[in-house]
Structure formats: C-alpha cells, structure tokens
Amino acid sequence: MSLGLQWLDEALGAATPTLVVPACCAAVTPGAFPASAYGVPAVETTFASAAAVATGVARVRQMNGEAEPTICWAGDGGTYDIGLATLSAAAERNEDVLYICYDNEIYGNTGGQRSGATPRGARTSTTPRGKVEAKKDIMAIMAAHRVPYAATLSLAHRDDFLAKVRRALGLPGFRFLLMLSPCPAGWKSEPAESVELVRLAVACGLFALYEVFDGERYRVNARPDGTPLDAYLDRQGRFRTVAPSLDDLRAQVARDWARLEALARVFPATEPAKTE
Ligand SMILES: Cc1ncc(C[n+]2csc(CCOP(=O)(O)OP(=O)(O)O)c2C)c(N)n1
C-alpha cells in the first residue's frame, strides 16, 4: 500500500489532491491530524461513505474553479462491499473523482476477515478452510457503470502504473483504478516478496493488467507468460492445504482470460494508442 501511495505521489507531480479515505489501513497508518504523513488535505470517512464525501469535495472544488484532483484511496472492504452503494452512485453520476482501491483481498485492519475481494480458496480468519465463493469482479461492475476510465495497477510494472495513473488524472469524470496490494500478515507471505508476488500474479494470469475506456473499449497491457499459478500460490500460507478449491481457482483464471481476450478483440481500445 505504501509503495502505491509513493507512486501515486510521483504521478501527481505538483498537483495537490484532497485524499478521501474510509476506514481501512490507509486511514490508520499515516497518523492523525495535524501530523498525518500524507502532507495533503485528507478526509477520513465512515466505511460506507468515501465516494459520497468525495462527491461533495469534488463539487465544491468545481464550484470554486479549482482544478486539483479529488482522490479516494480505499481498501477492498470499503470498495467491493461496504462502500459499494456510494461508489456505484458516484460512478453513475460520473462525479469528477479518481477512486483507487488498494486490494489486499481481506479486511486487513480488523484482523484479516474475508471480503468480496478474497479469492476462492484463500484462508482468512473467517474462512479457515478456504473461501468457497469466487472473487467479485469489481472491474466488470465499474465497466457496467460506463465510467470514462477503469484500469488495473501492478506494483511490479512501474511504468505501466505511472502511465495509467497519469492517464486517469488527465481525464474528467469518474475514474477507477484497482491495485493488487499484498498484505504479508493476512497472506502469510514474506514482506520482502510483496512486489515479486504481484509480478507472479500478473505473470500467471490471476491478476490481469488492462484498461477499459467508457465501459466498452478494452486494452490488455500484459498477458500471462506461462508461469504456473502454483508459483504464486505456493509462496503464501493462505493458500496452503485447500487443494479442491484451488482447482476451481485455476479454472476461473482460464475463463476470465477467455472473456477478457474476447472483449479486447471485439471491442478494442484504439485511443490513446498505447501505454507509454
Ligand atoms: C460500518 C463499519 N463496520 C466495520 C468497521 C470496522 N472496520 C474498520 S476498518 C475495517 C477493515 C477495512 O478493510 P478494507 O477496506 O479491506 O481495508 P484494509 O483494512 O484491508 O486496509 C473494518 C471492518 C467500521 N469502521 N465501520
């Protein structure tokens, strides 16, 4: 999460955003006003209301003729589940908000409970034998809102990450970015391997890197390179000893890629021409 915030800061350049952060690790770790490590105006909101609060901030800024961005930085619990109603409403109204979900696939701050973002098979404090249900496809949900821009971000693909954040910052209206964000405590993984885990998640196809323009034009930024799914799963204690549901997870990855490739083939994104 902190590396993603650093890269966001780099992509912002001289711009000073207002950050809107619901209850999550990102609300706690920077410390409280007036000593918050964010160094920019930051509003902490109730779990369900980040996108609604950001709506208010963005509208006041618009009325005042200010061009600085309003950015939601939220966990998966606050995005996929508890904040989904306000997220949906702000997206549907096409508010001038950049919403970034750092997805650690659990309710990390409160002890690693399962969320709608937890993948099938993963053990969490509330799914000790592995989660039965599949991960919710939040990108498809956002695309269905026909937002101007939605994209996934990898902490192992720096240039692609920065280019997509800058693209999002340059567009008006509602923009949604999804970043896979390892949580060593919850994933039972080595902290030093976090970036490598994201690289493996992209390489094996579990976390697809792609963009959706206006909810209907697709571009794939990186494709699976034949790395087996086990290379990713074996490094995390949360996937140990849950073999049956991992077969389901493997099948799911294949189906998701078939769907994404079909969408990118039939509805390709032509503008802008490439990720720099
Ligand atoms: C309505 C409500 N329910 C539960 C909580 C307790 N709570 C605070 S943070 C949190 C977990 C947040 O999970 P996520 O959004 O995934 O972010 P992470 O902690 O993983 O960074 C929970 C359950 C709360 N603050 N408000």
The ligand as a Gaussian input file, in Angstrom:
#p B3LYP/6-31G(d) Opt

LIG

1 1
 C      -19.661000       0.045000       9.284000
 C      -18.353000      -0.404000       9.851000
 N      -18.133000      -1.710000      10.011000
 C      -16.952000      -2.159000      10.461000
 C      -15.971000      -1.271000      10.810000
 C      -14.648000      -1.773000      11.377000
 N      -13.583000      -1.716000      10.395000
 C      -12.731000      -0.657000      10.334000
 S      -11.541000      -0.860000       9.155000
 C      -12.163000      -2.375000       8.731000
 C      -11.490000      -3.214000       7.672000
 C      -11.235000      -2.477000       6.395000
 O      -10.942000      -3.382000       5.369000
 P      -10.526000      -2.863000       3.941000
 O      -11.477000      -1.843000       3.448000
 O      -10.323000      -4.048000       3.071000
 O       -9.127000      -2.136000       4.198000
 P       -7.811000      -2.742000       4.919000
 O       -8.064000      -2.719000       6.388000
 O       -7.606000      -4.120000       4.387000
 O       -6.711000      -1.799000       4.543000
 C      -13.292000      -2.711000       9.490000
 C      -14.060000      -3.953000       9.379000
 C      -16.214000       0.115000      10.635000
 N      -15.272000       1.038000      10.890000
 N      -17.402000       0.514000      10.146000

